[in-house]
Amino acid sequence: IVARKAMNLEDYITHRHVDVMCKLLLLTSSIVALAYGTEFFTAFYGGNAYEQFVFRNRALGPFAWAYWTMVSCNVLVPQLLWFPRIRRRLGMVFVLSLLVNVGMWFERFVIIVTSLHRDFLPSSWATYRPTIVEVSTLLGSFGLFFTCFLIFCRILPVIAMGEVKAVLRHGNGNGGHA
């Protein structure tokens, strides 16, 4: 949405495109909710005590805040896209998409940190605290992504010219003849 506005692509990436992407986000968040539920029930009905402990620890342990942030951002927040009024407001769509990205990051955090901070040996249990090197690596990866994204947008066309010509050909009403 930011690139659409910054590069004056409103004529090419219309509100209809954003609406369809919102519906796709709603679909994928529903699939993620199903996966979370399936994973939870498999752990508890499978009878494996360690797996049950891991899932109970994720939801109720020291990193429960990260788990519930992940669930909220990946499952609950996208459910607001059921309302067409919200899908039409680009500012709301932008905020919701940022929250989904935060939820995706928290998903990786929950998978790695909560699985490793309490393992089979209680003597090795410790609370994870990121070091300055890890935080710098995270911020550097964001910087690298945005740098590559901006270079890509500067060098290569953002929208394929063939697609624009095809849309213009079908949209002029005379069967593709100019």
N, C-alpha and C positions, 0 to 999 in steps of 0.2 A: 504494500500500500504506500509505503514511503517512496520506493523506487518509482511507482506509478506516478506519484505527484511530482517528484524531483525531476523526472525525465520527460514530463509532459506527455504521458502515455494514456491520458484519460479517454482519448478517442479510440484507442486500440484495446485497452483493458477496461471494459465497461463495468457498470454496476451488475450487469447480468453475470459476467465472469466471476466477480467477487462473490455474488450470491451462490453460484454453483460451487465455488471453492469452500464456502461456509457449509454447504450441505455435505460436501466430501469430508470436511473436518468433523462434522457431526457423525457421519457414518464411521469414520475411523475411531473416534472416541468411543462409540458404542461397541466396536470390535475390541478395543482395549479394555473396556469395562467387562466384557464377556471373558476375555483372557485373564484378567485379575480374579474374577469370580471362579473360573475354572481352576486356576492355580491354587486358590485358597481351599476350595472343596477337595481337590486332589490331595493336598497336604494333610487335611484333617481326616478325610475318610480313607486315606491310604494306610494309616496305622503306623507310620514311621515316626517315632517319638522325637527324633532329632529334627525332622522337617517340620513337625508341629511346633516345636520350640522356636525354630527360626521364624516361622510366620507369626507366632504369638509375640515374639520379641520385636519383630518389625512393627506391629500394630500397637504394642503396649510398652515397649522397652524404652531405653534412653533416646533412641532416634525415632520415636513415634511421631514427633513433629515433622520430620522429613517424609515419613510414610504418608501421613494424612495430607501434607502439602502436595505430594505426588498424586494421590487419589483425587484430591479436590481439583487440581489444575488439569489433570488428564481426563477425568470422567465427569465431574460436576460442572465445572465452568463451561465446557463446550455445549452443555445441554441448554444454555441460554440461546443458542442458535436456532432452536425450534421456533422462535418468535421472529416473523419477517421484519418487524419494526427494528429489531436489533441488527439483523443482517443488512439492513439498508443504511445503517449509520456506520460509516467507515472508521470513525474514531473508536467506536465500540469493538468493531471487528479487529482493529489493530491491537487494542488492549487485550482482547480475548486470545488472539494469536500469540502475543507475547507471554501470556500466562500459560498457554499450552507448551510453549518452548521451555519455560521455567519448569513445568511438570516433567517434560522429557529429560531435562538435566537431572532433576531430583530422582527420576527413575533409575538412572545410572548410578547416582550416589547411593540410593537405597540398596540396589543390587550388590554393589561392591562393599560398601562400608558396613551395612548391617550383617552381611554374611560373614565378614572377616573379624569384626570386633568381638564376637562371642563364638568361639568354635568349640571343639570337643573338650578341650582342657580348660576348666575354670581358672586355672592359674595364669592363662594367657589373656584373660578378659581385660580389656582396657577401652577407654573411651577415645575415639579417634579425634584428633585435632590437626587440621591441615597446617603444614609449615609454610613459610614465606615462599619457598621454592615451588610448592604445589599451587599456591594461589597465583604466583607469577606465571607459571605454565598455563593455567586456566585463562588468565587475562591475555597472555600472548597468543593463545589459540583463537580467542575472539578477534584480536587484532589482525592476525594472519587471515582469518576468514573474511573479514570486512575489506581488507586490502585486496585480496584476490577477487572478491566480488566486484569491487569498484574498478579494478583493472579490466576484468572481464566485460563489464558494462561499457567501459570506455573504448576498448579495442574492437569487440565483436558487436554485431547488431543484437539488440535486446529482443526484438521480434523479427522472425524470419520474413524476408521480403516476399517469398512465395506465398506465405499464408495471407499477407496483407493483400497481394494481388488477387488471390482467389476470393477473398471476401469482397473486394471491390468489384470483381467480375460478376459475382452472383448478386450483388446489391444494386447494380445500376438499372435493372429491370428490362434490359433488351437482350437477354440471352448470352451475354458475354461479349457482345460486339460494341466497340466504342463509338 
